Amino acid sequence: MLLQRERVGRLRFALAVTVGLALGLPWAALAQPAPPAQNERVEIVGDYRYTYHDPVSLAEAKNIAYTEAVRMAVDRSRPFLEATASVTDQALLNQVRQVIASGYLKDVQLLEQADKDRTVYAKVRATINPQEVKAVIEREINRGQGKESPGLDQNRALKILSVREEEDGTVVVVFKALQRLDWLNTAYAGGLREHADVMIDFYDAQGVPIGSDRSPARKTAPGEVLNPGQIGVQKFVKPPRTRSYRAWLVK
């Protein structure tokens, strides 16, 4: 008898909720989970461990570990995984990842940083808007369809190791020389140049290009060049209204 009363009670409650929802009663909505907000941000976390050797300095190694930790946070996020599940072009994935990391992460925090025995570790946390990230990825994929993917990270002269934005708003590009640059004739459209350049493009909130810059790969002092394996750093100033940017190398 008691079991029968419990079943009748559950049936009456379910019927009441159904009727309440149909009538728009506010108490009935409490029985249903609230839909996710359209602009709700989600937290992403990434970490990276990097073992460095000469001539890479400790500061450069920490910069690389931090940048790679940010990349891992983007790579592991569900919006990025879902939106790029069908993308097999690695260069396009690199481009999409860099655009998101450079302009669409909020509240980026360095949670942990350590170095021991020439190994550095970094752990970061940030927030993203899933709808915004998916829209960016769709835009970049559509832009890349039918076009040759640009050389984002490496050509025969240089390899970009990391790209990050400093507190003053400048964009720092860390790269490594693959050949001695003053012995190299790098092919460019319209002729040959005796040095390789680091390129960067800037985009506004709609993804429209608003500026670009280039800088020859060399050491800090003018005229000094890099030998194979040496690390170089170039800084770029963002134009006003910049929302994202892309560093790349001429193929």
Residue, then its C-alpha position, 0 to 999 in steps of 0.5 A: m500500500l505504501l509503495q502504491r502511494e509513493r508511485v501515485g505521489r511521483l505521478r502527481f508531481a510529474l503531472a503538476v510540473t508538466v502543467g505548470l510549464a505549459l501554463g508558464l508558472p515560475w515555480a515549475a521552471l525551477a524543476q528544469p536546469a537553466p540553459p547556458a548563457q549565450n556569452e558564458r565564458v569557460e576556463i581553460v588550463g594548459d601546462y608545458r615542460y621544456t628542457y633547454h640547451d645552449p645557446v638558449s637562455l633561461a629567460e628564453a626557455k621560460n618564454i617558450a614554456y609559457t607560450e607552449a602552455v598557452r598553446m596546450a590550453v587552446d588545444r585541449s579546450r572543447p570548443f577548439l577540439e570540436a570545431t577543428a575535428s575535421v581539419t587535417d591541414q597542420a599549417l591551418l591549425n597553427q594559424v587558427r591556434q595563433v589567432i585565438a591565443s593572440g586575441y581571444l583569450k581573457d584573464v590569462q594567468l601564470l599559475e605556476q612556473a619552475d626551473k630545475d636542472r635546465t628544465v622549465y615548467a609553466k602552467v597557465r589558466a585563461t577563459i574563452n567564449p566558446q561561441e566566439v572561438k567557434a566563429v573565429i575558427e570557422r572564419e579562418i577555415n573558410r579563408g584558407q579554403g582553396k588557398e595555399s597555406p602560408g608558411l607560419d612557423q618555418n622556412r629554410a632559414l628560420k623557425i618561429l619558436s613562440v609568439r606572445e604579447e607583453e604587458d606594454g602591448t608589444v608582440v614578441v616573436v622568438f625564432k631560431a636560425l636554421q642557417r647562417l643568415d649572411w651566407l644565405n640567399t633567401a628567395y623572395a618575389g622579384g629578386l633575392r635578399e641576403h637576409a631573412d625577414v620575420m613577418i607579422d600581419f594585424y587584424d581588427a575585430q572582424g578579421v580585416p587586415i589593418g597593417s603589417d610589419r617585417s623585420p630582418a632576423r639578426k642579433t640585437a646590434p645592427g649588422e650582427v647575424l645568427n649562426p645555425g641554432q642561435i635564438g633571435v627575438q623581434k618585437f613589433v608594435k600593434p596598430p590601434r584597433t588590433r584584435s589579433y595577429r599572425a607571425w609568419l615567414v616567407k617561403 
